[in-house]
Structures are given as C-alpha cells and as structure tokens.
Amino acid sequence: MSRHYGVELKPGEIKGVKKLFDFVSSDGSIVGDAKFYTMVRGKSRPPAKLSVISEHVWLLENTKAKRKFLVFGNDRRVPELWLHDYGNLKKDVDFYFIDEKGKLEELKVVIKVG
C-alpha cells in the first residue's frame, strides 16, 4: 500500500479515533487497515465478518484523513458481498483486494438494476 500511495505507511493511531490502524502516513493524511477474510466454511455468508467491515468503515470515516482505505486478502467474495449489500452507505473509504501474487485491484460498488 505504501507503493500504491507513494508514501511510507506504518501502523499507528489517528487523533480522535481510538484504534491502532495498520497503515498510517506520517502526516495522518492516509489511513487504512488490512483484512484477510474467507467465507464461512468456504461458501456461506460471513455475517460477523461483514459487521467487522462495517465497524472499520465507520472508524475510517470518522478520521480526518484525506485518503481512507481497506485492503483485503484471501477471499475477494467477502468484500464484494459487503460492497453489494452496504456499499451505497459508505462515503469515502476505498476498497482494494490483493491477490496471492501481490496484484492490487480497487473494488467498486456494483449496482444491479432489475
């Protein structure tokens, strides 16, 4: 993520939000967290993990950082499911998926019509 944003990102806290984030720029303008989730037993909806994603989106949105993100690994279906169900509620948190080869991809909200 440091390479993606072009600045060093280290674990740290942001003033006003009591949480140790995985990625924070020295000036606090970029903040993010990493999550490595899978579906329940590899196929079922993971309600507890979806709740934790919502919690982290809320925490990130309550920072004053200019860039906020979550990066996911393991199973892309988990963040895609969250984006499908709740993505319209998030304001300014970017979602990324990093595959086993290290390729980074931004995940977007997909609105299904009909």
Secondary structure as UniProt FT lines:
FT   HELIX           2..5
FT   STRAND          9..14
FT   TURN            15..16
FT   STRAND          17..25
FT   TURN            26..27
FT   STRAND          30..37
FT   TURN            41..43
FT   HELIX           47..61
FT   STRAND          67..74
FT   HELIX           77..86
FT   HELIX           87..89
FT   STRAND          93..98
FT   TURN            100..101
FT   STRAND          104..107
//
